[in-house]
């Protein structure tokens, strides 16, 4: 029996690693374009780009491991089923749970490792990646030029362009404010221009068809027309690393977020108390309580003195009510903002555990699905796994949106996909104990032959 269980695990490892590689590559395609742009357009050293790549990998690993488990189970058990090894096991009186148990053990181990990974490695990797990307943004000043915005990352210069061609690097409608120490201030305008490298630490902004406006304090105002003019600027070829203390929700562990949630919850409770007190004070003043006074306690604000002229008293009441209503609205918005932050962090906390638990759910779901696939084809297994993975993550993303808005609890939002698919997996597993194919799956090859007009081969 142990040999059969070890054999099942060995059959699982290869497809699992293959699936991890495929899914990681798919997720990397989007990032690869940005990484190539850093090398080609921004001139970032290859070593730094490789560092960014390595720091982005942990965020992908946390997602693709459950995906790899499902695809690996489908391919491994599908091959055993396609070669009639599962049928031989059942004929020998061996339950489907015999090969399923070691896969569940592997899934539990992977889930535990992912929980540790999500709370120790992933937050620091995300934080380091964010810091490095921000540092790269200031490494090459030319890359920071954004149409319609003044760029002041270049020392002694502020540059504004109306449009930019990212392919050729041409700049159009350029305005440069030059403030070099020891020289008169200049404003340079040009119809077009282009950043060109001169040396390892210098760049040249070549401008065409423009004017130079100079305010020479002793000589007065001067204007000069030019066809071509070059502005020499310094760039940093070294990556200046800065450590930033602030961390986002995906840069913290579950314990760090729990401390923050506790602090935000106390803040929200304190704000609610302030809102209640602020709303009750005018009512108490009306029924004969103490009047509402100014913050320094110098004069009563509400209700106004009865001796005042009715029109003056009416204006004071109206102004007080309007101001108090505005303060109450601001306080209410602050409470809502705090509650949204609490929901966001609670969602991230639950996600750190629900996604690793999906490894177990996908084993429960993958085994009966694999028994329903007639052939253990890697293509079919990856396709079926991709379908259920899309459904799973659509549920997860939708639940996250609802939880962030306070429509459902963070726990239910993040665990509902596991509960639904896990229940489906348990049901299909129980069916597979008595039936060879718990789900009536179509013969994909026969369907393809009908579509393409081929016939004559028997399955």
N, C-alpha and C positions, 0 to 999 in steps of 0.2 A: 504493500500500500504506500509506503514511504517513497519507494522508487517511482511510483506513478505520480505522486505529488511533486517530487523533484523534477520529473520529466515535464510536467505541466509548466512549472516555473521556468525551466530552460526554454520551452517553446515560447513563453511570453516575453522573455528578456529581449530577444532580437527584434521582434516587431515593435516592442515598446521603444527601444532606442531609435529605430527607424522612424517611428511616428514623431518622436521628440524632434528629430532632425528636420523632418518635413515641415511640421507646424512652426518650429522656430524660424526656419528659412522664410516661410510665408509671412510671418509677422515682421521679419527683418526687411522685407522688400521696401516697405514704406520708409523705414529709417535709413536704408542704404542710399536713397536719393539725397537725403539731407547730408549724410556723411560725405558723399561724393562732392556735393556742392561746397562743403567746407574745404576740401582739398583743391578743387578746380577754381572756384570763384573767389574764395576767401584766403587761399594760400595757407591754411592751417597745416602744420607739420603732420606727417603721416603717423608719427608716434602718438601725438595728442588725439588724433581721430581714432586710433586703435584703442586708446584709453577710454574715450567716450563710448565706443562700441562695447567694450568689456563691462562698463558700468551700466549700460542699458540692458545687458543680458539678464540680470537677476529679475527685472520686472517681467520679462517674457517667460522665464522659467516658472515663475509662480503661476502663470496662466496655462502653459502648455503641458505641464506634468499631468493634470487630470485628463486633458485631451489625449495625451499619449497613452494613458492607462486604458481608456475606452477603445482606442484604435488597436492597441496591442492585444487586448482581450478578444476583440472581434477577429483579428487575424489568427491568433494562436488557437483559440477554441474553434474557429471556423475551419482551420486546416485539419484539426483533429476530427471534426464532424465530417468534413469532405472526404477524408481518407477512411471513414467508417470506424475510426478508433473509438469514438463515443458510443457507437452502436455495439461494438465488441465489449466495451465496458459494461453497458447495460445488460447484455446477454450473459455476462459473467456475474451478474448480481451486484455490480458496483454502482452506487448512486451517483448522480451528477454532482452531488455535494463534495465528492472525493476530489475531483480536480478543481472545484470551485473554492474550497477552503484555503489552499495555499495561495491562490490569487487574492483572496480577501486578506490574508495575513500580510502579503506584500503591499496591498493597498493601504492597510492600517499603518504599516511602517512608513510608507511614502507620505501618508497624511500627517503623521507625527513629525517627520522631517520637514515637511512644508510649513507646519505651524512654527517650528523653531526658526526656519529660514525666513518666514514672513515677519517675525518679530525681532530678529537679530541682524541678519545680513541685508535684507531688502531695504529697510528704512535708511541705513547708512549709505547703501549704494545709490538710492534715489537722491539722497541729499548731496552726495559727492558729484553725481551726474549733473544736478541742477547748478551747483556752484561752478563746475567746470564749463558748462555751456554759457553761463553768464560771463565768466572770465574770457572765454573765446570771443564773445560778442564785443568786448572792448579791446581785443588783441589786434584786430585789423580795422582801423578807423574807416577805411573806404567801404567796408561791408555794412557800416552803420548808417550810411546815407539813405534816408527814407524820403521819397517824394512828398512835398508839402509840409515838411517838418524841419526846423532848425536842428543841425547836428553840431554839438560843441565838444565831442570827445577828442577832436584834434586840437592840440595845444596852440593857443593864440589865434584860432580861427573858428568862426561859426559859418556853416555852409547850409544854404537852402537851395533845393532844386525842385522844379515843378513836375518833372517827369524823368524817368530813368529807363534805359534799355538794359535789362539784366543779361542779355546775350552778348551784346557788344561792349557793354560798360559805358556807353555814351550817356552824358547828363545834359539836360535841356533847361533853358531859362535859369541860369545859375546866379546866385547872389552870395558873395563871400564878404564877411566882416572880418577885417584883418586888424589885430591889436597886438603888434609885436613891440615889446619893450624897447624904448630908445628910438622908435620910429613913429611918424605921424599915423594916426588912424586912417584906415582906408575902407571904402566900400567898393567892391569890384562886381560888376554885372557883366554877364556874357550870354550870348544866344545858346551856346553849347560848350561842353567841356568833357574831359575824360581824365580819370586817375591812372597814372602810369608809374610803375616801380622804377626807381633810379638805382638804389643800392639796397643792402640788407636792412637798413634802418631808415631809409628816406623814400619819400614818394613825391611825385610831381603832378599837380593839377594843371593840365594844359587847357586854357580857355581860348575861345575863338569869337571874334566879332562882339566886342564889348567895350566898356568904359571903366575908367578908374576915377573914383571920386575921393579926393584927399583933403583932409582938414589940417593944413599946416598952420600951426598957431601963429607963427611969426609972419608967414608969407600969405596967409589967408587961404581961401578956398580955391582948389585947382581941379580941373577935369581933363582927362586924357582918353582919347579914343585909340583902340588897338584892334589889330586883326588876330594876332596870336600873343598870348601872355601866359607865362608859367609861374605857378605859385609852388615854392618848395615847402613841403611839410614833413614833419618827423613822424614816423610810425614806430610802434613797439613790435619788435620781432621776438621778444621774449614774452612768455605767458606769465602774467602777474596773477598769482593765485591769492584769493582772498577767502577767508573762512567766515561764513555767515551763520549767525546763531539761529536765526528764524527758520523754523521747519514747518512745512505744510502737512496735511493729514496723511499723505503717503510717504512722509519722511519720518514718521514716528512709529514706535512699537505700540502694541495694545495697552501695555501698562502706562506708557507716557500719555496716551490719549485718554485713558480712564481718569488719570489725575486732572487733565485739562477739562474733561466732561464734568467732573465733580466741582471744579472751580466755576465753570460756566453755569452749572445748575444752581449753585449758591448765588451767583450774580443775578440770574433770572428770578430767583425767589425774592431777593432783596429789591429788585426793580418792581416786582408785582406788589410788594408791600408798600413801596413808595407810591405806586400808581393808586392803590386803594386809599392811602392816607390823603394824597393830593385830591382825589375825587370826593372824599367825605368832608373835608374841611369846609367848603362853601355851604354844604347842606347843614352842618352843625352850626355854622354862623347864622343861618337863616332862622333856625328853630330856637335861637337864644343862647347858643354857646359862645365861645370866645371868637372874636372876629379874626379874619385872616389878615395878618400883618405883613408888611414888607420884610424882605430878608434881614434887614438890620433892625427890625422891630420898632422903627421910628414912628410909623403911622399905620392906621388900619387901611387895608385895601378893600375889604368887603365884609359886611355891607357898608356903603358910604354913610356918612353922618346924615341924620334926618334933617339937620338944619340947612343943608345945601339946597340950592335952587333945584327944582324938579328936573330941569333939562340937564344941568350939570351932573346931578346925581344919576340920571339915566345914562349919560355918556360914560360915567365912571363904571357903572354896572356892566354896560356893554363892552367896554374895553377890557375889564377884568375877565369877563366870561370868555371873550375871544382869545385873550392871552392864556388863560388857564386851559382852554380847549386845545390850543396849539401845543402847550407843554404836555398835555395828556397824550396827544397823538404822537409826539416825538418819543415819549416814554414807551408807548405801546409798540411803536416801530422798533425801538431798541430791544424790547423784550422779544419780539418776533425774530429779529436778527440773531439774538443770542440763542433762542430755541432752535433756529435753523442750523446754527453752528453745532449745537449739541447733537442734533439729528445726523448731521454730516459725519461727525467723529464716531458716533455710535454705529453708523453704517460701516465705516471703515474697520471698526473693531470686529464686528460680526463677519465681515468679508474675510478677514485674516484666518477665520476658522471654517467658514462655510465652504470656501473654494477648496481647501485641502480635503475636507470631508467628501467632496465630490468624487475623489478617487474610489472610495468605498461604494458610493452610489453607482458609479459607472461599471464596477465589476458586477454588481447585482443586475444591472441593466444589460451589460455587454454579453454575459454568458448565454442567456436565452435568445438574445438577438443573433449571436453567432450560430446557435443551433438551428435557427430559422433560415440562415443563408446556406444555400446548397453547396457552394464552393467557397473555400477559404481564400478567395482572391484578394490581394492587398488593395487593389483599386476599389472593389466593392466595399471592403471593410472601411477604408478611409472615407469613402463617400457616405456610408451610413453613419459612421462616427461623426463626420462633419455636420450632418443633418441634425443629430441630437445635440451636438455641441452648440450649434447656432441657436437651437431652441432654448437650451440651458442658459446661455449668456444673454439672450433676449429677455428671458424672465428676470435674470439678475439685473440687467440694466434698467428694465422697467420698474422693478422693485426698488432699485436705488433712487430713481427719480421720485417715486411716490413717497419713499421714506424721507428724502430730503425736504419734501413739501409738507411733511407731517400727516400724510393721508393714511399710512399704515406704520406699524411699529418697525424699527430697524431689524429686530430679530426675525419677524415674519417675512420681511422683504428679502432678506439675504438667505433665509433657510427654506423658503417656499419651493424653489426649484429642487433642492435636495429631497424635500418631503414628497413632492409629487412624483419625481422620477424614481426615487427610492421605493415608493409604494408600487409604482408600475413595475419596477424590477423584481420586487418580491412576488408580485402576482404572476409575472411571466415565469419566474423561477419555479414556482409551485406547479404551474402548468407543464413545465418542461420535465417534471418528474414522471409524468404519465404520457406525454406526447413527444414525439420526436421533433416536431416543429411547432413551438408554442405560438408562433405568428405565421399565418399563411403568406409567405413571401413569394412574389412572382418570379418566374424564370427570366432573368434579365437578358440572357443570351438569346432565348427564343424571341423575346420582344424585339431585340435589336435586329434579328434576322428578318422578322416580319416587316420592320420599318424599312430596312434596306432591300427587301425583296428577295432575300436568300431563303432557300428551303432545302429539305432533303436530308439534313443531318439530325440525328436523334440525340436527345439529351439522355 
